[in-house]
């Protein structure tokens, strides 16, 4: 815990992230992402647990058809596995590995967990409409000058700023 | 060249690369502090703008890289996954995600980074994300119309505004730079750190603002660079018009000989539009309109064929340019039909003029006249033989799938 705030300089981190994103585009033709992995996992789970239901719903069946190689044999699923390992390695070398519910001391940890669940739900839902999340739509979209990606980026940050005042007790 | 998938890197290897790329992605996110909601939420309350700095620096870096590589032809815009623009859905999705961001403190990528180092709230956030996707999936029939409304395809901002991509990069670099300067000041103010004694440049966090300056400088140059296509076109026009001696050409007569002779070493490319049928094409030729010779597949064909490419068009102007282009991309054996199809078909109807150069083929005037009289019929015979080949042999481009 001694080095808890010893984070990398943010411009350097951004520069490295930008190079990684660029390399990803040059190598694979696509950008980085995150919510797509969750989508694959959800579709795969529903396919396994309730195949009849999955086949009757357009969302699941279309996704399954377009991923004929297997739902989890998906670029983003592998990428996210990499993310988990990479972040763990980073936490390990910077001595930040610890189980905890991180929250504003002014709120209870249960409040934080409820907010996290709710926030995650909104994000998961929004990422479907946005066809990607902060990484897949906003960052990667911005890098290739996609109008949709840039609009989504402004909408994410705009709406978060607009609502910041109402949820300030969660954070400050 | 780029992207390397699927032509150079197989889809299986691509998945291994996904692991490696993901590793660095996660590592950088965690090192930047994105595993902590305290840091992420700082963006919205003014006490920590790390997110903005990392996000914009990354975005502008990648943007500059892509525009520069595309300019040098090292990566092809057409083959990149450009997030499609479904107008309403993109905005609604963003707004909903903003709600999720301010309540939950994470976004999906950062929640994975947080969960990896033991943040229980991040794990709960991921469970929430799963629920969100599930809700969308179950209610998809109700969302479908808005989800699919106003599809503008893979619309790029530079194309939409009709400007040079360099200008867009410059604008973003400029906004980012301004944002870096302003937010740093806000940050010190909110955190009540007295900066009146310090100069802006002395703050340790500001030194990397040099990045900002570098970005501005590079993107400023990009603004004035013509696009790769324009650059190539200019070069091609210049060479095609100036010293035509360096452009390999074939005379109509020699081509006629070699066609009648069924010379298999030639690969004849008809550069005219498919609709242009005023002049008959040459049997066995492949139609590839001039504008399409710049595509990735055509480029590969031109670079790799072991045959001698003969470019033909109606008057020999486009074919000259095509030869310059072929030379430019490494094929120095390509030749242009001198005078085009007009001269080629014309030679059979005009009164032959004896020309000394025919001696090269050991012909005398009589044989020459005879050949010209019989050639059209022979060529017509070949036409039916090659009929099946004359369709365009363009394959559709392989585009990488992407998105979330």
Interface residues (C-beta under 8 A of the other chain):
Chain A: X7 X8 X9 X10 X11 X12 X13 X14 X15 X16 X17 X18 X19 X20 X21 X22 X23 X24 X25 X26 X27 X28 X29 X30 X31 X32 X33 X34 X35 X36 X38 X39 X41 X42 X43 X46 X57 X58 X59 X60 X66 X69 X73 X75 X76 X78 X79 X80 X81 X82 X83 X84 X85 X86 X87 X88 X89 X90 X91 X94 X96 X97 X98 X99 X100 X101 X102 X103 X104 X112 X113 X115 X116 X117 X118 X119 X120 X121 X122 X123 X124 X125 X126 X127 X128 X129 X130 X131 X132 X133 X134 X135 X136 X137 X138 X139 X140 X141 X142 X143 X144 X145 X146 X147 X148 X149 X150 X151 X152 X153 X154 X155 X156 X157 X158 X159 X160 X161 X162 X163 X164 X167 X168 X170 X171 X172
Chain B: X2 X3 X4 X5 X9 X11 X14 X15 X16 X17 X18 X19 X20 X21 X22 X23 X24 X25 X26 X27 X28 X29 X30 X31 X32 X33 X35 X36 X37 X38 X39 X41 X43 X44 X45 X47 X50 X53 X54 X55 X56 X57 X58 X59 X60 X61 X62 X63 X65 X66 X69 X74 X75 X77 X79 X80 X81 X82 X83 X84 X85 X86 X87 X89 X90 X91 X92 X93 X94 X95 X96 X97 X98 X99 X100 X101 X102 X103 X104 X105 X106 X107 X108 X109 X110 X111 X112 X113 X114 X115 X116 X117 X118 X119 X120 X121 X122 X124 X125 X126 X127 X128 X129 X130 X131 X132 X133 X134 X135 X136 X137 X138 X140 X141 X143 X144 X146 X147 X152 X154 X155 X156 X157 X158 X160 X165 X168 X172 X205 X208 X209 X211 X212 X399 X400 X401 X402 X403 X404
